[in-house]
Amino acid sequence: MATSTHSAPATARHQIGDFAVGPQYVIDVRDQPPDMFEDHSTKNWSKLTWRDVGRPYRVEKWASEKKDYERTHGEPLPILDGWKKFNANFHKYFNTNVPEAAKSARAELTQAIAKFDMHGASEAVEEMFHLLIWNRIHRAEDAIWDPRGKRALFEGLNVKKPRILFLGAADGYEAMALAAMYPGGHTVLVDYDDFCKTERFGKFPEAYPFLGVDPATGHKRVWYREEMNIDFEVEDIRNLKYGREFDIVVSIGLVEHFPDEHKALAYEFHRRFVKPGGYVIVTTPRDQTRTRAWYYVMSDLLNYGYRELMDVNQLGLYSHENGFDVLRAGVIKAHNGLILKVRDSR
């Protein structure tokens, strides 16, 4: 485990209410309701059946690298290798200055057409299409991070200075959002791809603002990652040595990568580390037309392993069947989200 320390101050400071679309990502510190939050908390999950809700949609348009590997080796692409490719490609687009990249792609298309270079023109058009989709989801809609939607999902937890464990942490965004809302505790990010520690989290913009609370006054304030007590552990979840010691265990887009025969294991990972009475937070990408389109268009960059899209009812039913009570269920821009507690077996 390595402690992440950020001694240098953030290069920009923000006020509550700030909103700006930058070349790479959106700053949104508006203290107002989210663009979208549908509350499904009152649903009686024990009455739902799979006949009622149907099965999740499986994304099966694969990256060419995955297909080439499996054709050559006669076996599935190793899961860790697939995640490494996903993380590298995702981070590449995250670091892209979208307006500049789009301008460059248009120039390349013009040059290719002038030279009757159909291969170059095709590549330029493909890149323009990828940038168009990325821009729409991440910059125009801010649907990947969705700070106001996630704050609406995460609010109201009865914790003080919580220990937070993020399974499959990637850039650690949601744990930082929680650490701002419930400050003063300790966060552990876990991912078995070292690239997430060094690049996705390690180079997360220090000037990005998280809206949270000041524990000294109870008033809202802006937090930055340099002010948070965060460790990043590069490890397979199965090998973690922790016990049931965390107030909050969170995963964002994890359980949908486990087919039904392994769903119980996915939920056991969360149960294994949460304190009695603690909270488990689970989200998955929503099954909607634009999400299917996102993974279809971006498949060559993102689809290296098993992946489902589901709705909030399917996620809630999986959670209920695997021994959790649903305290809150919500639908936000791109995700279904649940706040869970381990069901009392008495």
C-alpha angles and dihedrals in degrees: 000000000000125000114231110225125184110187097163115087119245112267093231135033127207140205126223105269096037117141127175137154109222128191092264108023146354127265109212119170095150113143096216138100117293123261087248134015120148113188115217096165097119094061116121099234094184089065096053121099133188088248087062099046105027126217127298121268113255118220105221106163099109135204113260091236090059093049092046092050093049092045091051099041101032092227138083119282106261110260095234091050089052092051091048090055091046093050094047093050094044092049091049090059093042089057093047120113091225101200091048093045092049090050090050093049091051090051091050090051091051092049093047092051091048089054094042087240100156094176091053091045091051092051091049092050091049091051091048090052092049091049091048092054094042091049092050096050102035105029108021096040102018085215099149096059098019094176098186093046092050093046088054089052095045099044126111101034114153098229137119123199090347129198105233126198119194114197114206089007103179102173094355094233099146094046089054090050089053092046089055093048093045104027133186099050136099128264128203118196117199127193130145094217109086088205088072091058097045101034118011095043098013092059098032106140107270090204093061109116125224118196112227142130136287106233091204095059106015089233123126119263141167120261133195128203092248087068095054128090101234133162124189118209119193101210145119108262089232090063099050114127098207124116129207093308108120126098091205129025113187136183126180115199097348112112094055089067091065117081117225095270088061101036091100089058091051091055092043089060088062096042091050095065107031121099118243103275092016127129131258117199118198128176133174133184112271122249101238135131096261093048091052088048091049093056092041095053094038095040095114089058103035115023109086101129148017112316135170132191114210142171126241092263093057092047091048093049092050089050094047093048090052096056106272132123115221111231096172133009122187142169117216132173101295104357146061111222135195135186107207142182127198107260115250104245094203 
